[in-house]
């Protein structure tokens, strides 16, 4: 879970996830949305992959990234549970 929160902690990685929410995209197209170097983008992709938030598919020389929705759903459920969402027990 630590990898997940680390991955979500950076605004560039959150924007990558938002872009991928519309569907799989090639790495180059994703990178075009940011003013950072290729090694920096690669680092962001690796953090997201290590957290299980995205999956990479190689097609020749192109790498396409796809959102792993199930991991995001699990994270959202865990956060809601921590906040007591759906729990009728009074807090405090």
N, C-alpha and C positions, 0 to 999 in steps of 0.2 A: 504494500500500500504506500510505502514511502516513495517508491519510484513514481507512483501515480501522482502524488501531491507535488513532487519535485517537477514533474513534467507539466503539470497545470499551472505552476507558479510563474512561468515566464510568458509575457504578453505575445511574443512571436509564436510560441508554441500553441497558445490558445487561438491565435488567428489562423494558424495552419489547420487546426481542428475544425474551425469554422468554415474554412475553404473546402475541406474534405467532406463536410456535411452534405454538400450538394452532389458528391460523387467522387470517384477516383480521379486523380490528376497526376500527370507526369511531374517529376521532381523539378524540372526546369520551369514549368508553368507556375508551380507554387513559388519557387525562388524569385520569379519575376515580380512578385508582390512585395518584396522586401529589399531594402538597400543594405544588404550584408554580403560578405564573401561566401564563396561556395563551401569552404571548410566550416564556416559558422553554420550555414544551413544544414550541412551534413551532420554536424553535432546536434542540432535541434531534432533532425529526423531520428538520430540514434537514441536520444533521450525518449522520444515518443514511442519508438519501437520497443525499447527496453521496458517501458511501462505497459506495453501491450495495447496502447491506444491506437496505433496504426499498423498496417501490414504492408510490406513491400512486395511488388510483383515485377520481375524483370521480363522485358520484352525486347530482346536484342540488346541494344545499348541503352535503352530507355528504362528507367525505373518509375513505376506508377505506384502511388501510395493510395491506400484505401483506409477509411475510418473503421475501427473495430468497435462498433456500437455497443456490444454486450459489455465490454469493460467500462465504458462511460456510464451505462445504465447501472452497473453494480456500484460504481463510485457515487453516483447521484443517490442511490438508495442508502448507502452507508452514511452519507452526509445528512440526509433527511432523518435517518434513524438517530444519529447523534443529536440532532436538533429537536428530537421528540415529535416530529411530524407524524400525525396520525395517532399519537398517543394521547388519550383523554386524561391521563394522570396529571394533576396540577403540579406545576414546577415550583420548587422552593420549599 
